[in-house]
């Protein structure tokens, strides 16, 4: 699977800290190393998903959601499908990151 990700996602993307996949309710590092406790990250992802579920009517009115993101200080968290990317929020090219992550979800 890592070979496929390297083909699809530029793991040297400026600002990318690590890429993880949610498997069985846990985060598994695919590339890089998480500077944040994975248990807390799983909880953050759950909060984001629950928040989007509560606001689902509003979200549907805007179109089909692809994923969600949050910025905490300089740490950016992008969740698309069952993948979670941690990035330096001020350094990463968000458009490029989302584009590449969408390819991972479609092809991974």
C-alpha positions as CSV (number, residue, x, y, z in Angstrom):
1,X,0.0,0.0,0.0
2,X,2.8,2.4,0.7
3,X,4.1,1.9,-2.8
4,X,0.7,2.9,-4.2
5,X,0.6,6.0,-2.0
6,X,4.1,7.1,-3.1
7,X,2.9,6.9,-6.7
8,X,-0.2,9.0,-6.0
9,X,0.8,11.3,-3.1
10,X,3.9,13.4,-3.2
11,X,5.2,12.4,0.3
12,X,7.8,15.2,0.1
13,X,5.0,17.8,-0.3
14,X,6.3,20.9,1.5
15,X,4.6,21.1,4.9
16,X,3.5,17.5,5.1
17,X,4.3,16.1,8.6
18,X,2.7,12.7,8.3
19,X,0.0,10.7,6.6
20,X,-2.2,8.2,8.5
21,X,-5.0,5.9,7.8
22,X,-7.9,5.1,10.1
23,X,-8.2,1.3,10.6
24,X,-10.3,-0.3,13.2
25,X,-10.8,2.9,15.1
26,X,-7.1,3.5,15.3
27,X,-4.7,5.7,13.4
28,X,-1.9,3.8,11.5
29,X,1.0,5.8,10.3
30,X,1.6,5.4,6.6
31,X,4.3,8.0,6.2
32,X,6.1,10.2,8.7
33,X,5.6,10.3,12.4
34,X,2.8,12.0,14.3
35,X,3.9,14.7,16.7
36,X,0.5,14.4,18.5
37,X,-0.9,11.5,20.5
38,X,-2.8,9.3,18.1
39,X,-5.6,8.7,20.6
40,X,-6.3,12.4,20.8
41,X,-6.2,12.6,17.0
42,X,-8.8,9.8,16.7
43,X,-11.0,11.8,19.1
44,X,-10.5,15.0,17.1
45,X,-11.5,13.1,13.9
46,X,-14.6,11.8,15.7
47,X,-15.6,15.3,16.8
48,X,-15.2,16.6,13.3
49,X,-17.3,13.8,11.9
50,X,-20.0,14.2,14.5
51,X,-20.0,18.0,13.9
52,X,-20.4,17.5,10.2
53,X,-23.2,15.0,10.8
54,X,-25.1,17.5,13.0
55,X,-24.7,20.1,10.3
56,X,-25.4,17.7,7.5
57,X,-28.4,19.5,6.2
58,X,-26.4,22.7,5.8
59,X,-23.5,20.8,4.3
60,X,-25.7,19.0,1.8
61,X,-27.0,22.4,0.7
62,X,-23.5,23.4,-0.2
63,X,-22.8,20.2,-2.2
64,X,-21.2,16.8,-1.6
65,X,-18.5,17.1,1.1
66,X,-15.2,15.6,0.2
67,X,-13.6,15.8,3.7
68,X,-12.9,18.1,6.5
69,X,-10.1,20.1,8.0
70,X,-9.2,22.0,11.1
71,X,-6.2,24.2,12.0
72,X,-4.9,24.2,15.6
73,X,-2.2,26.8,16.0
74,X,0.2,25.8,13.2
75,X,-1.0,22.2,12.9
76,X,-3.4,21.5,10.1
77,X,-5.4,18.3,10.1
78,X,-7.0,17.2,6.8
79,X,-9.4,14.2,6.8
80,X,-10.5,12.7,3.5
81,X,-12.1,9.3,3.5
82,X,-10.2,7.2,6.0
83,X,-6.9,9.1,5.5
84,X,-5.6,11.8,7.9
85,X,-2.8,14.2,7.0
86,X,-1.0,16.3,9.5
87,X,0.6,19.4,8.1
88,X,2.4,22.6,9.0
89,X,-0.7,24.8,8.3
90,X,1.2,27.9,7.2
91,X,3.6,26.1,5.0
92,X,1.5,23.6,3.0
93,X,-0.1,24.3,-0.3
94,X,-3.7,23.4,0.8
95,X,-5.0,23.2,-2.8
96,X,-2.3,20.8,-3.8
97,X,-2.7,18.7,-0.6
98,X,-6.4,18.3,-1.1
99,X,-5.9,17.4,-4.8
100,X,-3.4,14.8,-3.9
101,X,-5.4,13.4,-1.0
102,X,-8.5,13.0,-3.2
103,X,-6.4,10.9,-5.6
104,X,-5.3,8.7,-2.7
105,X,-8.9,8.1,-1.6
106,X,-10.0,7.3,-5.1
107,X,-7.1,5.1,-5.9
108,X,-6.0,3.8,-2.5
